[in-house]
C-alpha cells in the first residue's frame, strides 16, 4: 500500500466536504498506479473549525470502482468536539468527470450512525450529499462552483429536533428540544473563501423543549422561520433580517407563561463584527399590541449601548395577564383588573434609561379584594434621567378601603427619582381630604414617601354606610401630621387628631405595616376624650345612655383589621352632665356577664322605671391570645367588678363576675343575651 502524509494544512477555505473532495481526487489520480492508497492529514486548521489526525484509505476494486474510508480523529467547531468520525463507502465509483457513492455510512461512536450518499460531477462542478438519519427523514447538501464563485442549498425534510439536539452541548441551564420536527431549506453563496449571502426558510412543528430545572419549557409549538444575511464586496458589514411567525403552542419562561397564537417577530439590522445594530424591528403579540424597537448591542460588553422601544395602544388587560402579573406577586397589585390602553416610549443609552413617556387612555384599575379602585384614569407622564418634568394625572372616581373618592387632577413634579406634589384636594363623600407637601423617592429598597394634610368634616352616617358597618351619627374631621412610608410601614410622626361623637380622638405611635398586603398589621395608642354617650350608644342601638366617657386603648394591635392585643379602659369623663341609663342599655351592659339583669329588673320594683341614674361607668379589657381579661371601675377582688355605680334616684349598680371571656364570645354577647355568670343588679 502506498502512503502519503501531510503534516499541516492551514490555508484556504478547507471544510470537511473539501477534505472529501481532495481525498477522492488524489485517489482518483493515483488509483491506476496504486490499487491500495492511504493519505494522512495530521493537522487542518480554519477560522471556523479544526481537524486533527485524518486517515483516508482507498482500495481499488477495478473497473473504476472501489472502497473508500475516511477516519477523522477529532473535529472541533467552536466549543463542539466530536471524535472518531468515520465515513465509509463500500461501492465507490469514479471517473474523470464524476465520482459517486450510493451506500455510504457515517458513524460517530455512541452518538450517531446513518446512511449517506454523494455525487460529484467535475465537468458541471457540482456536489450533492444526502443523509438519511431515520425513517422518513432526510437532508441534502447541493453545491455548485466555478473559478469565481460558489453557491449551495441545504434541504431538510422532516428531521427530528431530538436528533439535532444530540449535536448541542449538554448544559444544565440551556433548554433542550425533546420533540418536534423541522423542514425547509437554507441557501448560501460566496466568492472564494468569503461567504456573501445566506437565507433560510424553515418550518418547525410540534416543538417541545425544557431545561433540567423546569424553569423554561415549551410544548406543541409551531414556528415559521425566515431570514437572510448579505454582504457587499469589499465590505465587512453584514445586512441581515429575520421573521419569526409563532403560529401556536405554549411557553413557560419563569415566571412568564404565554399561549402562542399568531404572534410575529421581525428583526433587521447590520452586523460589523463588534456591534449588532437593530433597525426598525418589531414584535406583535396578538391581542396585546405591537412594539417597535431599534438599538445597538455591543458584543464585547454584551450591553445595549442604545435602545428605543415604542408601543401604541397596548391593551392593559392583556399586558397585565400575560407579562406583568407574575412579577407583581406578593404586592398590592397581585390581584387587579385593568382596562384601557397605554402608550409608551423608552430611550436607553449605555444601559441606562434616559427618557420615558407613558400615556394612559381611559384606564381603570380595580382590586379584586375591593381594597382600592380608580376609574377612567387619563395621564401624560414624561420623565428624564437628567432634568425636571411635570406629569398630568387625573381620574374620574375611585375608592380606597371602600371610602369613595371624587374626581381629581394631579400635577406631579418629577425630577429623576423624586416626585413632589405641593397640594391636592380629594373629594371624600361630603368633605375633602387635603394632602400637602407630598414627596416620594425611589431608592434601592423601594419607594419612600411622606405627606401631611387634613380632613374637613364628613358625615359619619355616610361613611359608615359605605363601609357597611353599624350606622353612626355626627361628623368626622381631623388634622394629619407628617405621614411616612418606608417601603413596608406607614407611620405618623406626631399625633393624629380626629373629631367624632362630639369629642376628640388622638392617636399616638400609629404604624401600619404592609397596608396593601394580604394581612396588614396596625399598631397604635389611642386616647378618646369627652365622647357623647347618647350619640355613641344610639349609633349601636345599645339603648339610651346619657353622659360622657373617656377611653384609653394602649398597645393596640390589629392583624388584617382584627384585634389581637390591647389594653382598654373606658371610664366616665370628669365634669357635670346628665348621667342616665335605660333598661335596654343595662341589658346590653349586663350581657358582658349574663342575662340575670333582665330577670332581676323584672322581679323588682325597678322594672317600672324606664331610666336610671348612675354616678360612674367603667370597663376594662386586656386582650391576650383571644381572651379578654375584664375589670370594672376600680381594682376589686377577683370574684367581682363594678360596671355601673349607681347614684341618685332611682339608682342602679351592675356588678359582674366573669373575669375571662373569649373575644369572639364577648362580641357575640354584645349582640345577644347569654345565660352565663349572672351579674348582680342592686
Phi, psi and omega per residue, in radians:
X1 nan 2.367 3.066
X2 -1.515 2.485 -3.097
X3 -2.310 2.410 3.110
X4 -2.243 2.423 -3.115
X5 -2.140 2.317 3.039
X6 -2.103 1.979 -2.991
X7 -1.338 -0.589 -3.093
X8 -2.678 2.341 3.119
X9 -2.387 1.948 -2.948
X10 -2.104 -0.434 -2.974
X11 -1.710 2.669 3.065
X12 1.634 2.897 -3.099
X13 -1.405 1.115 -3.096
X14 -1.287 2.297 3.033
X15 -2.303 3.045 3.084
X16 -1.093 -0.671 3.108
X17 -1.116 -0.746 3.099
X18 -1.052 -0.679 3.131
X19 -1.061 -0.752 3.126
X20 -1.093 -0.780 -3.124
X21 -1.110 -0.769 3.133
X22 -1.071 -0.785 -3.126
X23 -1.074 -0.821 -3.107
X24 -1.136 -0.699 -3.137
X25 -1.128 -0.762 3.114
X26 -1.088 -0.734 -3.141
X27 -1.173 -0.618 3.117
X28 -1.094 -0.766 -3.120
X29 -1.192 -0.551 -3.033
X30 -1.721 -0.106 -2.988
X31 -1.106 -0.574 -3.110
X32 -1.180 -0.679 -3.106
X33 -1.517 -0.513 -3.071
X34 -2.238 1.665 -3.132
X35 -1.065 -0.445 3.085
X36 -2.171 2.180 -3.023
X37 -2.437 2.456 3.079
X38 -2.320 2.389 3.080
X39 -2.106 2.444 3.130
X40 -2.179 2.180 3.019
X41 -1.942 1.998 -3.095
X42 -1.356 -0.646 -2.971
X43 -2.660 2.114 3.062
X44 -2.226 2.151 -3.102
X45 -2.189 2.517 -3.140
X46 -2.624 2.646 3.133
X47 -0.980 -0.442 -3.083
X48 -1.658 -0.366 -3.077
X49 -2.764 3.021 3.099
X50 -2.524 2.319 -3.124
X51 -2.110 2.365 3.101
X52 -2.197 2.463 2.995
X53 0.960 1.395 3.119
X54 -1.903 2.210 3.104
X55 -2.093 2.168 3.109
X56 -2.057 2.221 -3.141
X57 -2.123 2.445 3.120
X58 -2.345 2.328 3.073
X59 -2.193 2.037 -3.103
X60 -1.324 2.396 3.085
X61 -1.891 0.116 -3.122
X62 1.436 2.811 3.113
X63 0.946 0.803 3.089
X64 0.967 0.734 3.097
X65 -2.493 2.851 3.121
X66 3.052 -2.964 3.104
X67 -2.031 2.511 -3.135
X68 -2.368 2.518 3.101
X69 -2.520 2.325 3.091
X70 -2.136 2.194 3.139
X71 -2.073 2.132 3.115
X72 -1.856 2.047 -3.112
X73 -1.115 -0.734 -3.134
X74 -2.718 2.341 3.057
X75 -2.164 2.154 -3.123
X76 -2.120 2.141 3.067
X77 -2.139 1.836 -3.027
X78 0.958 -2.027 -3.108
X79 -1.668 0.086 -3.114
X80 -1.695 2.331 -3.129
X81 -2.302 2.230 3.039
X82 -2.182 2.451 -3.074
X83 -2.116 2.656 3.065
X84 0.983 0.854 3.070
X85 -1.338 2.298 -3.047
X86 -2.258 2.109 3.066
X87 -2.019 2.160 -3.111
X88 -2.286 2.664 3.078
X89 -2.483 2.048 -3.103
X90 -1.362 -0.470 3.135
X91 -2.231 1.530 -3.115
X92 -1.768 2.057 -3.118
X93 -1.900 2.462 -3.055
X94 -2.564 2.747 3.058
X95 -2.784 -3.063 -3.104
X96 -1.322 -0.308 -3.133
X97 -1.974 -0.179 -3.070
X98 -2.750 2.710 2.963
X99 -2.413 2.565 3.128
X100 -2.729 2.705 3.090
X101 -2.499 2.133 -3.122
X102 -1.768 -0.308 -3.060
X103 -2.145 0.706 3.120
X104 -1.300 2.887 -3.128
X105 -2.604 2.416 3.095
X106 -2.006 2.310 3.119
X107 -2.336 2.352 2.902
X108 -2.205 1.994 -3.020
X109 -0.887 2.333 3.100
X110 1.018 0.457 -3.105
X111 -2.369 -1.294 3.129
X112 -2.470 2.806 3.013
X113 -2.802 2.142 -3.139
X114 -2.770 2.741 -3.140
X115 -1.249 2.615 3.036
X116 -2.422 2.807 3.034
X117 -2.499 2.545 3.083
X118 -2.522 2.678 3.129
X119 -2.379 2.334 3.071
X120 -2.191 2.221 3.093
X121 -2.085 1.878 -3.046
X122 -1.221 -0.634 -3.126
X123 -1.212 -0.654 3.104
X124 -1.532 -0.159 -3.138
X125 0.950 0.964 3.124
X126 -2.306 2.645 3.083
X127 -2.395 2.333 3.083
X128 -2.262 2.218 3.070
X129 -2.165 2.297 3.123
X130 -2.127 2.450 3.075
X131 -2.208 2.597 -3.104
X132 -2.280 1.385 -3.035
X133 -1.068 -0.571 -3.113
X134 -2.768 3.059 -3.137
X135 -1.063 2.314 3.137
X136 1.161 0.208 3.067
X137 -2.021 2.459 3.102
X138 -2.768 2.742 2.981
X139 -2.469 2.724 -3.093
X140 -2.502 2.349 3.042
X141 -1.986 2.104 3.132
X142 -2.070 2.119 -3.129
X143 -2.084 2.525 3.044
X144 -2.457 2.419 -3.054
X145 -2.555 2.874 2.978
X146 -2.513 -2.918 -3.079
X147 -1.213 -0.292 -3.047
X148 -1.917 -0.788 -2.998
X149 -2.401 3.022 3.088
X150 -2.609 2.787 3.126
X151 -2.682 2.760 -3.115
X152 -2.757 2.866 3.120
X153 -2.434 2.308 2.992
X154 -1.861 2.086 -3.132
X155 -1.920 2.249 -3.088
X156 -2.040 2.318 3.131
X157 -2.215 1.854 2.976
X158 0.964 0.794 3.136
X159 -1.439 2.376 3.108
X160 -1.252 2.264 3.093
X161 -1.202 -0.398 3.084
X162 -1.123 -0.655 3.117
X163 -1.256 -0.600 3.077
X164 -1.144 -0.605 -3.116
X165 -1.072 -0.406 3.120
X166 -1.123 -0.425 -3.124
X167 -1.446 -0.149 -3.096
X168 -1.633 2.593 3.112
X169 -1.171 2.550 -3.127
X170 -1.459 1.815 3.131
X171 -2.133 2.405 -3.021
X172 -1.126 -0.658 -3.035
X173 -1.644 -0.013 -3.118
X174 -1.703 2.138 3.099
X175 -1.096 2.399 -3.124
X176 -2.025 2.442 3.098
X177 -1.104 2.367 3.083
X178 -1.992 -0.249 -3.136
X179 -2.850 2.922 3.119
X180 2.089 2.787 -3.125
X181 -2.407 2.594 -3.094
X182 -2.219 2.462 3.068
X183 -2.451 2.750 3.102
X184 2.430 -2.770 -3.108
X185 -2.574 2.702 3.052
X186 -2.260 2.162 -3.137
X187 -1.997 2.685 -3.117
X188 -2.728 2.773 3.124
X189 -2.696 2.814 -3.131
X190 -2.938 3.141 3.084
X191 -2.183 2.163 -3.138
X192 1.016 -2.159 -3.134
X193 -1.587 0.048 -3.029
X194 -1.802 2.264 2.977
X195 -1.396 2.289 -3.110
X196 -1.890 -0.743 -3.109
X197 -2.441 2.696 3.008
X198 -2.694 2.571 3.140
X199 -2.569 2.654 3.105
X200 -2.376 2.620 3.053
X201 -2.566 1.662 -3.007
X202 -2.165 2.611 3.004
X203 -2.186 2.388 3.132
X204 -2.113 2.262 -3.103
X205 -2.120 2.452 3.024
X206 0.952 0.732 3.118
X207 -1.239 2.366 3.000
X208 -2.350 2.417 3.126
X209 -2.589 2.831 3.078
X210 -2.908 2.799 2.989
X211 -1.880 3.059 -3.048
X212 -1.161 -0.583 -3.115
X213 -1.415 -0.145 -3.127
X214 1.288 0.236 -3.116
X215 -1.521 -0.263 3.126
X216 -2.391 2.112 -3.084
X217 -2.709 2.710 3.081
X218 -2.565 2.768 -3.095
X219 -2.648 2.471 3.032
X220 0.936 0.797 -3.077
X221 -1.655 2.339 3.026
X222 -2.055 2.233 -3.092
X223 -2.316 2.586 2.900
X224 -2.021 2.227 -3.114
X225 -2.074 2.114 3.098
X226 -2.292 2.514 3.120
X227 3.113 3.060 3.134
X228 -2.942 2.796 3.048
X229 -2.352 2.642 3.073
X230 -2.683 2.684 -3.130
X231 -2.444 2.242 3.132
X232 -1.277 2.668 3.110
X233 -0.984 2.480 3.084
X234 1.139 0.366 3.069
X235 -2.151 2.549 3.127
X236 -1.707 -0.099 -3.091
X237 -1.572 2.401 3.062
X238 -1.799 2.295 2.979
X239 -1.709 2.298 -3.040
X240 -2.461 2.749 3.072
X241 -2.676 2.676 3.108
X242 -2.673 2.608 3.095
X243 -2.312 2.282 3.100
X244 -2.122 2.127 3.113
X245 -1.909 1.966 3.117
X246 -1.640 1.837 -3.019
X247 -1.526 -0.626 3.114
X248 -2.873 2.990 3.094
X249 2.088 3.076 3.134
X250 -2.410 2.534 -3.083
X251 -2.349 2.369 2.967
X252 -2.028 2.050 3.122
X253 -2.241 1.631 -2.977
X254 -0.601 2.105 0.054
X255 -1.803 0.334 -3.009
X256 -1.676 2.358 3.022
X257 -2.075 2.286 3.117
X258 -2.393 2.354 3.013
X259 -1.756 2.052 -2.983
X260 -1.527 2.462 3.034
X261 -2.851 1.927 3.073
X262 1.057 0.704 2.974
X263 -1.546 2.749 -3.040
X264 -2.561 2.381 3.095
X265 -2.232 2.216 3.076
X266 -2.111 2.197 3.104
X267 -2.213 2.404 3.058
X268 -2.706 2.639 -3.116
X269 3.005 -2.725 -3.067
X270 -2.313 2.391 3.079
X271 -2.111 2.162 -3.094
X272 -2.009 0.239 3.140
X273 1.665 -0.435 3.139
X274 -2.027 -0.542 -3.133
X275 -2.357 2.708 2.977
X276 -1.973 2.077 -3.119
X277 -1.788 2.026 3.063
X278 -1.517 2.306 -3.099
X279 -2.305 2.155 3.049
X280 0.824 0.891 3.105
X281 -1.669 2.848 -3.081
X282 -2.733 2.656 2.982
X283 -2.257 2.303 3.123
X284 -1.980 2.067 3.072
X285 -1.838 1.958 -3.026
X286 -1.017 2.272 -3.132
X287 1.458 -0.073 -3.119
X288 -2.030 -1.015 3.132
X289 2.780 -3.087 3.136
X290 -1.982 2.335 -3.124
X291 -2.080 2.052 3.101
X292 -1.713 2.442 -3.127
X293 -2.644 2.742 3.056
X294 -2.674 2.810 -3.125
X295 2.964 -3.074 -3.137
X296 -2.297 2.217 3.093
X297 -1.855 2.110 3.091
X298 -1.492 2.006 -3.049
X299 -1.240 -0.531 -3.125
X300 -1.188 -0.720 -3.141
X301 -1.678 -0.193 -3.103
X302 0.981 0.680 3.119
X303 -2.228 2.670 3.054
X304 -1.387 1.939 3.101
X305 -1.303 -0.575 3.015
X306 -2.511 2.623 3.069
X307 -2.735 2.381 2.996
X308 -2.242 2.137 -3.119
X309 -2.129 2.169 -3.090
X310 -2.238 2.412 3.097
X311 -2.468 2.366 3.133
X312 -2.182 2.329 3.038
X313 1.122 0.656 3.127
X314 -1.338 2.273 3.126
X315 -1.294 2.045 -3.085
X316 -1.141 -0.600 -3.133
X317 -1.069 -0.788 3.136
X318 -1.245 -0.671 3.118
X319 -1.055 -0.731 3.138
X320 -1.172 -0.842 -3.057
X321 -1.180 -0.663 -3.016
X322 -1.593 -0.532 -3.019
X323 -2.158 -0.751 -2.968
X324 -1.470 -0.687 -2.981
X325 -0.958 -0.748 -3.140
X326 -1.056 -0.477 -3.124
X327 -1.487 -0.147 -3.067
X328 -1.857 0.191 3.084
X329 -1.057 2.560 -3.125
X330 1.099 0.423 3.019
X331 -2.143 3.037 3.130
X332 -1.173 -0.258 -3.087
X333 -1.857 0.404 -3.111
X334 -1.292 -0.449 -3.101
X335 -2.325 1.367 3.134
X336 -2.264 2.812 3.036
X337 -2.027 2.271 -3.107
X338 -2.064 2.427 2.988
X339 -2.336 2.827 -3.129
X340 1.791 3.116 -3.086
X341 -2.075 2.768 3.103
X342 -2.422 2.458 2.997
X343 -2.011 2.605 3.021
X344 -2.665 2.760 3.078
X345 -2.453 2.107 -3.099
X346 -2.118 2.355 3.053
X347 -2.170 2.264 -3.096
X348 -2.144 2.402 3.037
X349 -2.359 2.295 3.136
X350 0.923 0.686 3.083
X351 1.346 0.106 -3.110
X352 -2.098 2.336 3.094
X353 -1.201 2.118 -3.116
X354 -1.671 -0.582 3.130
X355 -2.641 2.671 -3.120
X356 -2.620 2.342 3.059
X357 -2.320 2.210 -3.140
X358 -2.189 2.344 3.101
X359 -2.242 2.169 3.068
X360 -1.719 2.404 3.110
X361 -2.174 1.846 3.090
X362 0.916 0.922 -3.107
X363 -1.617 2.421 3.035
X364 -2.194 2.423 3.131
X365 -2.154 2.093 -3.097
X366 -2.241 2.156 3.104
X367 -1.387 2.308 -3.117
X368 -1.121 -0.440 3.103
X369 -1.562 0.088 3.088
X370 1.104 0.482 3.100
X371 -1.385 -0.523 3.130
X372 -2.784 2.785 3.067
X373 -2.802 2.494 3.076
X374 -2.392 2.219 -3.011
X375 -1.974 2.483 3.046
X376 0.937 1.060 3.086
X377 -1.453 2.270 2.989
X378 -2.176 2.315 -3.030
X379 -2.633 2.543 2.956
X380 -2.212 1.947 -3.018
X381 -2.144 1.705 3.026
X382 -1.646 2.514 -3.117
X383 -2.493 2.444 3.108
X384 -2.204 2.475 3.076
X385 -1.164 -0.612 3.074
X386 -2.214 1.900 -3.138
X387 2.278 2.815 -3.112
X388 -1.842 2.547 3.093
X389 -2.438 2.978 3.093
X390 -2.198 2.193 3.103
X391 -1.705 2.547 3.128
X392 -2.056 1.963 -3.081
X393 -2.201 2.377 3.086
X394 -2.527 2.668 2.982
X395 -2.495 2.677 -3.044
X396 -1.394 -0.736 -3.117
X397 -2.821 3.026 3.113
X398 3.044 -3.009 3.054
X399 -2.746 2.665 3.041
X400 -2.258 2.128 -3.077
X401 0.892 0.784 3.095
X402 1.254 -0.028 3.104
X403 -1.507 2.046 -3.045
X404 -1.248 2.564 3.088
X405 -2.117 2.477 3.120
X406 -1.582 -3.037 -3.098
X407 -1.131 2.441 -3.124
X408 -2.639 2.615 3.064
X409 -2.200 2.271 -2.997
X410 -2.128 1.998 2.993
X411 -1.611 1.932 -3.107
X412 -1.735 2.360 3.048
X413 -1.635 2.132 -3.090
X414 -1.961 2.303 3.084
X415 -2.481 1.700 -2.997
X416 0.946 -2.023 -3.082
X417 -1.774 0.360 3.077
X418 -1.919 2.391 3.089
X419 -2.156 2.335 -3.134
X420 -2.375 2.378 3.091
X421 -2.290 1.913 -3.088
X422 -1.063 -0.789 -3.082
X423 -2.875 2.492 3.030
X424 -2.636 2.526 3.137
X425 -2.074 2.128 -3.130
X426 -1.847 2.148 3.027
X427 -1.133 2.201 3.113
X428 -2.242 1.891 -3.073
X429 0.914 -2.163 -3.117
X430 -1.705 0.246 3.106
X431 -2.238 -2.841 -3.126
X432 -2.445 2.474 3.008
X433 -1.834 2.059 -3.115
X434 -1.809 2.163 3.068
X435 -1.907 2.367 -3.123
X436 -2.297 2.590 3.049
X437 0.943 0.750 3.090
X438 -1.289 2.188 3.104
X439 -2.331 2.368 3.121
X440 -2.317 2.590 -3.119
X441 -2.542 2.384 3.093
X442 -1.668 2.243 3.127
X443 -2.151 -3.125 3.112
X444 -1.087 -0.435 -3.125
X445 -1.684 0.173 3.117
X446 1.918 -2.894 -3.068
X447 -1.410 2.521 3.001
X448 -2.242 2.411 3.085
X449 -2.610 2.864 3.120
X450 -2.711 2.773 3.091
X451 -2.911 2.974 2.945
X452 -2.446 3.003 -3.101
X453 2.981 -2.686 -3.107
X454 -2.840 2.877 3.140
X455 -2.181 2.099 3.064
X456 -1.328 2.783 -3.033
X457 -0.974 2.276 3.022
X458 -2.160 2.643 -3.074
X459 -1.211 2.173 3.066
X460 -1.154 -0.556 3.116
X461 -1.122 -0.769 3.117
X462 -1.182 -0.689 -3.119
X463 -1.130 -0.833 -3.137
X464 -1.179 -0.457 3.098
X465 -1.170 -0.803 -3.133
X466 -1.266 -0.496 3.089
X467 -1.418 -0.105 3.135
X468 0.962 0.796 3.056
X469 -2.038 -3.137 3.128
X470 -0.960 2.233 -3.127
X471 -1.004 2.431 3.087
X472 -2.217 2.769 -3.133
X473 -2.021 2.899 -3.138
X474 1.687 -2.806 -3.106
X475 -2.296 2.826 3.097
X476 -2.191 2.246 3.071
X477 -2.574 2.951 3.134
X478 3.132 2.970 3.072
X479 -1.955 2.339 -3.104
X480 -1.943 1.958 3.090
X481 -1.302 -2.887 -3.105
X482 -1.150 2.189 3.110
X483 -1.940 2.287 -3.101
X484 -2.106 2.560 3.014
X485 -2.214 2.154 -3.056
X486 -1.802 0.309 -3.116
X487 1.813 -0.360 3.140
X488 -2.411 -0.539 -3.000
X489 -2.250 2.364 2.978
X490 -1.662 2.190 3.134
X491 -2.305 2.654 -3.129
X492 -1.893 2.104 3.093
X493 -1.556 1.609 -3.086
X494 2.223 -2.675 -3.040
X495 -2.010 2.238 3.056
X496 -1.593 2.129 -3.054
X497 -1.977 2.298 3.100
X498 -2.284 2.706 3.066
X499 -2.110 2.166 -3.119
X500 -2.770 2.630 -3.138
X501 0.928 0.665 3.098
X502 1.050 0.349 3.093
X503 -2.302 -2.803 -3.101
X504 -2.291 2.613 3.055
X505 -2.211 2.230 3.115
X506 -2.117 2.206 -3.140
X507 -1.935 2.258 3.090
X508 -1.978 2.737 3.003
X509 0.890 0.716 -3.087
X510 -1.390 2.180 3.086
X511 -2.408 2.430 3.092
X512 -2.249 1.931 -3.077
X513 -1.644 2.302 -3.107
X514 0.848 1.102 -3.042
X515 -1.048 -0.551 -3.140
X516 -1.873 0.245 3.122
X517 -1.390 -3.091 -3.123
X518 -1.286 -0.427 3.138
X519 -2.431 1.342 3.132
X520 -1.087 2.592 -3.063
X521 -2.234 2.120 -3.105
X522 -1.996 2.436 3.056
X523 -2.329 2.470 -3.120
X524 -2.940 2.831 2.896
X525 -2.039 2.263 -3.018
X526 -2.179 2.347 3.052
X527 -2.164 2.031 3.112
X528 -1.904 2.322 -3.044
X529 -2.276 2.377 2.984
X530 1.030 0.727 3.103
X531 -1.311 2.408 3.142
X532 -1.350 1.960 -3.095
X533 -1.143 -0.540 -3.137
X534 -1.159 -0.725 3.072
X535 -1.173 -0.726 -3.077
X536 -1.179 -0.894 -3.086
X537 -1.282 -0.558 3.068
X538 -1.119 -0.578 3.108
X539 -1.053 -0.723 -3.046
X540 -1.716 0.261 -3.107
X541 0.894 0.723 -3.043
X542 -1.488 -0.201 -2.939
X543 1.800 2.717 -3.031
X544 -1.367 2.267 3.035
X545 -2.372 2.139 3.052
X546 -1.727 2.396 -3.136
X547 2.508 -3.032 3.135
X548 -2.399 2.554 -3.110
X549 -2.325 2.705 2.949
X550 -1.924 2.545 3.127
X551 -2.340 2.237 3.010
X552 -1.979 2.243 3.054
X553 -2.160 1.872 -3.112
X554 -1.780 2.579 3.056
X555 0.957 0.741 3.135
X556 -1.270 2.318 3.031
X557 -2.341 2.241 3.049
X558 -2.064 2.311 3.037
X559 -2.000 2.051 -3.055
X560 0.954 0.690 3.063
X561 1.204 0.300 3.076
X562 -1.981 2.263 -3.141
X563 -1.081 2.339 3.070
X564 -2.172 -0.240 -3.115
X565 -2.875 2.364 2.970
X566 -3.034 2.864 2.971
X567 -2.132 1.851 -3.049
X568 -1.931 2.487 3.104
X569 -2.493 2.038 3.069
X570 -1.854 2.297 -3.140
X571 -2.650 2.741 -3.101
X572 -1.139 2.408 3.088
X573 -1.225 2.664 3.067
X574 -1.307 2.770 3.108
X575 2.044 3.080 -3.107
X576 -1.850 2.145 3.114
X577 -2.849 2.878 3.141
X578 -1.162 2.322 -3.127
X579 -2.215 1.624 -3.121
X580 -2.328 2.648 -3.099
X581 -2.478 2.438 -3.119
X582 -1.571 2.856 3.091
X583 -1.040 -0.655 -3.137
X584 -1.075 -0.701 3.127
X585 -1.165 -0.689 3.110
X586 -1.062 -0.727 -3.140
X587 -1.050 -0.741 -3.111
X588 -1.250 -0.661 3.072
X589 -1.153 -0.677 3.122
X590 -1.158 -0.386 3.141
X591 -1.076 -0.282 3.058
X592 -1.137 -0.420 -3.106
X593 -2.191 -0.156 3.136
X594 2.519 -3.138 -3.076
X595 -1.736 0.145 -3.088
X596 -1.059 -0.451 -3.131
X597 -1.060 -0.694 -3.128
X598 -1.086 -0.831 3.139
X599 -1.111 -0.707 -3.129
X600 -1.098 -0.706 3.127
X601 -1.153 -0.750 -3.095
X602 -1.189 -0.481 -3.109
X603 -1.500 -0.147 -3.069
X604 -2.048 3.002 3.126
X605 -1.159 -0.281 -3.116
X606 -1.140 -0.305 -3.113
X607 -1.187 -0.260 3.138
X608 -1.423 -0.139 -3.132
X609 -1.761 2.354 3.088
X610 -1.466 -0.523 -3.103
X611 -2.328 2.700 -3.141
X612 -2.331 2.772 3.079
X613 -1.691 2.648 3.084
X614 -2.453 2.785 3.127
X615 -1.728 -0.603 -3.059
X616 -2.781 2.562 3.043
X617 -2.102 2.437 3.103
X618 -2.692 2.497 3.103
X619 -2.689 2.418 3.134
X620 -2.239 2.583 3.063
X621 -2.619 2.193 2.971
X622 -1.899 1.961 -3.083
X623 -1.590 2.067 3.097
X624 -2.413 2.148 3.072
X625 0.879 0.816 3.085
X626 1.183 0.267 3.059
X627 -2.032 2.265 3.079
X628 -1.687 2.009 3.090
X629 -1.610 1.883 -2.907
X630 -1.700 2.729 3.031
X631 -2.649 -3.125 -3.077
X632 -2.150 -2.427 -3.026
X633 -1.150 -0.868 -3.081
X634 -2.164 2.937 3.004
X635 -1.198 2.142 -3.049
X636 -2.329 2.980 3.083
X637 -0.971 2.712 -3.064
X638 -1.039 -0.432 -3.036
X639 -1.385 -0.268 -3.042
X640 -2.698 2.763 3.044
X641 -2.673 2.606 -3.081
X642 -1.714 2.149 3.098
X643 -1.596 -0.712 3.125
X644 -2.282 2.225 3.083
X645 -1.783 2.054 -3.090
X646 -1.158 2.752 3.100
X647 -2.963 2.405 -3.109
X648 1.475 -2.994 -3.110
X649 -2.234 2.268 -0.235
X650 -1.295 2.589 -3.109
X651 -2.031 2.729 3.118
X652 -2.544 2.460 3.085
X653 -2.161 2.338 3.130
X654 -2.016 2.171 -3.133
X655 -2.091 2.326 3.114
X656 -1.995 2.729 -3.128
X657 -2.087 -0.298 -3.068
X658 -1.398 1.869 -3.078
X659 -1.501 -0.469 -3.074
X660 -2.182 2.172 3.140
X661 -2.391 2.357 3.032
X662 -1.057 2.467 -3.053
X663 -1.035 -0.801 3.140
X664 -1.144 -0.624 3.095
X665 -1.159 -0.667 3.121
X666 -1.098 -0.752 3.103
X667 -1.078 -0.694 3.122
X668 -1.119 -0.692 -3.097
X669 -1.198 -0.465 3.071
X670 -1.258 -0.193 -3.137
X671 -1.877 -0.386 3.141
X672 -2.551 2.800 -3.119
X673 -1.646 2.255 3.121
X674 -1.863 -3.070 -3.035
X675 -2.131 0.689 -3.133
X676 -2.004 2.455 2.948
X677 0.770 1.361 -3.071
X678 -1.031 2.337 2.927
X679 -1.348 2.794 3.116
X680 -1.796 2.194 3.110
X681 -1.857 2.146 -3.049
X682 -2.026 nan nan
